Amino acid sequence: MDATTLYSIGELSRRTGLSVRTIRFYSDSGVVAPATRSPAGYRLYDLDALLRLELLRTLRELGMDLATIQRVLDRELSVAEVAAAHADAMDVQIRVLQLRRSVLRTVARRGSDPEETKLMHRLTQLSGEERRRLIDDFVDGTFGAFGTGDADPAAVAMVRAATPDLPDDPSSEQVAAWVEIAELVGDEDFRARMRRTAGHQAAGRTLDIESDAGEELMEYTRQKVAEAMESDIDPLSDRGAPVIDDLVHRFAEVFARTPDTEFRNWMAQQFEEAHDPRVDRYWRLVWIVNGWQVVPHLTPVYPWLVQALRHDRDA
């Protein structure tokens, strides 16, 4: 094969693996022009046409459109420029497919109904910027736009610093956590709870009930609740009743109160100031979405305590 060799369409087809019909289409389109014609009028192609066809086939298999390929062949664009642009486009497509796969796995695992499936799909289809805006709107609506109002700046900074960021290839657990976060931040009751507790959490202030109960009782409380949590005891179960009854009686003795429903309600309100169960649930979901490690000994014990107190009151 040399620069003076001429090829028929049939020979080009055998060398490139392209069909005669396809080569004829490219030739009619001006992408690969014949060098000359035979005495009988058949098109003949030179080495340059063969090389152009081989490159054309490679670029088409990589998903490039014919108009772009024409510009590459005419040296208006370099292969590197086109490859970079197509790689970026494919990255976007891959992220979309990965996210759809995660949603489908979540639907399958949870046995979601049609409405929940549509909600998950809609929320996960939001762009990264749109998801951040959703959290920004939540922070502004909860604490006041751009730090205005009476909100504790440390609390606002804490919430903004922990913005949930769904990864490109999330697990089904991360998808489910993100959907739950999106539902929480749109709930006005949850926003009120976040306003009430975030200041305490950011400042690490001691609750009044902690100071008044004393270090010894508070350490005993944390120990007993932590043991219940490690034993997977549901705060709403019968197994949790002896734990909470013991604690209520100890607190009632310290505060000289009757360990009745009213006192349990008062205790729950005191502990909810810094550790509302729904707010702590939000933080746990943020850990999951962001892929942060959940450190067991740092998990708050008060949400368990509050739930147990509330359950006992409502029982």
Secondary structure, 3 states (H helix, E strand, C coil): CCCCCCECHHHHHHHHCCCHHHHHHHHHCCCCCCCEECCCCCEEECHHHHHHHHHHHHHHHCCCCHHHHHHHHCCCCCHHHHHHHHHHHHHHHHHHHHHHHHHHHHHHHHCCCHHHHHHHHHHHCCCHHHHHHHHHHHHHHHHCHHHCCCCCHHHHHHHHHCCCCCCCCCCHHHHHHHHHHHHHHCCHHHHHHHHHHHHHHHHCCCCHHHHHHCHHHHHHHHHHHHHHHHCCCCCCCHHHHHHHHHHHHHHHHHHCCCCCHHHHHHHHHHHHCCCCHHHHHHHHHHHHHHCCCCCHHHCCCHHHHHHHHHHHHHC
